Amino acid sequence: LYVEIQPRQGLVLTAYPKFKGKYFSLSRAAEREKLFQRLLEANHRSFATFFVDNQGDIGARFTFTTEDGVGFESFRVAVSELLRIADEYTPTLDGYMRKDA
């Protein structure tokens, strides 16, 4: 989990799920188009947003606007939910990855 404070009144929580010691990335994807479709479907239903970063790694993110501050309870719930979502989607993401021989 990464926590980033943005200069324009934002707090970004980012999680990169991994399975069996490996992070999910486009370079390991067996069927990229199906993976992208699944990530878009997940974004439609999810509290967090799935994304692919500049290095091709797959993660989930939630952003707070901090113009009025962020309370501890809100922060705790957001972190818990983001990690729960990343954990919940780990088997799904693994299903789209090439398997090692």
Secondary structure as the mmCIF struct_conf table of DSSP 4:
data_model
#
loop_
_struct_conf.conf_type_id
_struct_conf.id
_struct_conf.beg_label_comp_id
_struct_conf.beg_label_asym_id
_struct_conf.beg_label_seq_id
_struct_conf.end_label_comp_id
_struct_conf.end_label_asym_id
_struct_conf.end_label_seq_id
STRN STRN1 TYR A 2 GLN A 6
TURN_TY1_P TURN_TY1_P1 PRO A 7 GLN A 9
STRN STRN2 GLY A 10 ALA A 15
STRN STRN3 LYS A 18 PHE A 19
TURN_TY1_P TURN_TY1_P2 LYS A 20 GLY A 21
STRN STRN4 LYS A 22 TYR A 23
STRN STRN5 SER A 25 SER A 25
HELX_RH_3T_P HELX_RH_3T_P1 LEU A 26 ARG A 28
STRN STRN6 ALA A 29 ALA A 29
BEND BEND1 ALA A 30 ALA A 30
HELX_RH_AL_P HELX_RH_AL_P1 ARG A 32 ARG A 45
BEND BEND2 PHE A 47 ALA A 48
STRN STRN7 THR A 49 VAL A 52
TURN_TY1_P TURN_TY1_P3 ASN A 54 GLN A 55
BEND BEND3 GLY A 56 GLY A 56
STRN STRN8 ASP A 57 ASP A 57
STRN STRN9 ILE A 58 THR A 65
TURN_TY1_P TURN_TY1_P4 GLU A 67 ASP A 68
HELX_RH_AL_P HELX_RH_AL_P2 PHE A 72 GLY A 95
TURN_TY1_P TURN_TY1_P5 TYR A 96 TYR A 96
STRN STRN10 MET A 97 MET A 97
HELX_LH_PP_P HELX_LH_PP_P1 ARG A 98 ASP A 100
#
